[in-house]
Structures are given as C-alpha cells and as structure tokens.
Amino acid sequence: MGDLYGKVALVTGGSRGIGEAVALRLAQDGADVALTYRDSAERAARVVEEIKSIGRRARAVRADSADPDAVRAAVAGTAAEFGRLDILVNNAGTGVIAPIEEIAAEDVDRVLHINVRAPYLACQAAVAHLAEGGRIITIGSCVAERVAFPGASLYAASKAALTGLTKALARELGPRGITVNLVHPGPTDTEMNPADAPEAEYQSGLTALGRYGRPEEIAATVAHLAGAGGRYVTGASIAVDGGLTA
C-alpha cells in the first residue's frame, strides 16, 4: 500500500483524461477518492468501479464547475461522506481557442468561472477540512508560461491566474502545514487533445522530447506532491510538458 493510505482525495473533473489518471493513481497509492463530473455519469461510474476494484472507497458527484454552489457542495459532500479531506486536486477546466475578436463575453465568463473561480472556491471550501499535512494541487497548463500559438489569449489568461493563487495560498496556508502547488501539463494525449489530431504533429514539435505526454505521467507528479515526497514543496509551479517551456 502506498503512502496515501487512510487519506481522502477529491479530484474535480475526474471522469476522464488527466483527472481520471490522477484519481486512479491516488487510489493506487492508498487514498479513498471522490471525483466530480459534468456530463458522463457512465464514465464517472466506471472510474468509481475501477477505484473500488483496487480496494479503495470512491464516489462520483455531478458538479458543473461553472456553478459555485456545486463546487462548494462537492467539497463539503466529500468530507461528510468520508469523514475527512486531505487532498484537493483542482483539475476540471475548459478553454476557447479563437482570435480575440471572436471571443464573446459569455466565453470569457465561462472560462474564468471554471478555470479560476472554481479552483478558488474549492480551495476556500477545502481549508475548513484540511488539517496539517493537507495538500492542494491545481492543474494548470504550459501556456501559462509560454504561448506558442495564436488564439489562446483567454485560456492562457485563466491558467496564468492560477500561479498567483498558488503562491498566495502557499504563503497563507504554510503555517497550518498545508502545501499548495501547481502542475503545468504540456500537450497530453486525452479526448480533448488527442495525439492523433491534425494539429498534434505541430504541438509535439514544440516539445524537447518530440511527443505528447500521457495522462499517467501528469498523475505521477500529482501523486508525488500529494505524498510524502511533497512535504517540503509548496508554492511551486512544476512543468510536466516534455520540455515545451525549456
């Protein structure tokens, strides 16, 4: 059993992609895991069953991260169901890639609500439950540091905001023994950005390694930060991007 035995984690957007890989890895390392999803109850249920097959407790909660009440309720419900909360992984996100002239005000609101407001509110709700040794880990993006293609102004702005949130909360929560960190994935093979998409060759070429990452590779860094190895890491922005920002 890994070093997360007895811990409880909440992974937002945990039914697919990076979130699914994170939820499964934390369970493999011993944690009981709650995950949120927006649309696919069937996908979420499959992840729950896989976690249970590992021998850990699991639950899925339908929660649109654009809804502040749903975000807060997911945190509170996890702590109530499992009796504690030790690890919060803010993974749910969205993006609109388009020229700035084509970005509608509604796009701005939704992207900022999901990518910035939701992590903030989840952190706010989680600190009522996190004890010493608690972990907050947020999934950002490599475009927060280097925007290598046009049309990403809104997405990049939303992900860059997470750096300030992470640093400020690390300073604020450090005296309580809670660490706060940010993981920046590069191009990663998921349904939203598959490695066989038309633009994948271009994205792969931006990396030093010349390939897409796998969700499991992002999850490995999250697991390190959540476990004993992450005890002295806080306020950090860690690139897991194949050298895209090198």
C-alpha positions, 0 to 999 in steps of 0.5 A: 500500500502506498503512502496515501493510505487512510487519506481522502482525495477529491479530484474535480473533473475526474471522469476522464483524461488527466483527472481520471489518471490522477484519481486512479493513481491516488487510489493506487497509492492508498487514498479513498477518492471522490471525483466530480463530473459534468456530463458522463455519469457512465464514465464517472461510474466506471472510474468509481468501479475501477477505484473500488476494484483496487480496494479503495472507497470512491464516489462520483458527484455531478458538479458543473464547475461553472456553478459555485454552489456545486463546487462548494457542495462537492467539497463539503459532500466529500468530507461528510461522506468520508469523514475527512479531506486531505487532498484537493486536486483542482483539475476540471477546466475548459478553454476557447481557442479563437482570435480575440475578436471572436471571443464573446463575453459569455466565453470569457465568463465561462472560462474564468468561472471554471478555470479560476473561480472554481479552483478558488472556491474549492480551495476556500471550501477545502481549508475548513477540512484540511488539517496539517499535512493537507495538500492542494494541487491545481492543474494548470497548463504550459501556456501559462508560461509560454504561448506558442500559438495564436488564439489562446489569449483567454485560456492562457489568461485563466491558467496564468491566474492560477500561479498567483493563487498558488503562491498566495495560498502557499504563503497563507496556508504554510503555517497550518502545514498545508502545501499548495502547488501547481502542475503545468501539463504540456500537450497530453494525449486525452479526448480533448487533445488527442495525439492523433489530431491534425494539429498534434504533429505541430504541438509535439514539435514544440516539445524537447522530447518530440511527443505528447505526454500521457495522462499517467505521467501528469498523475505521477507528479500529482501523486508525488506532491500529494505524498510524502515526497511533497512535504517540503514543496509548496508554492511551486509551479512544476512543468510536466510538458516534455520540455515545451517551456525549456 
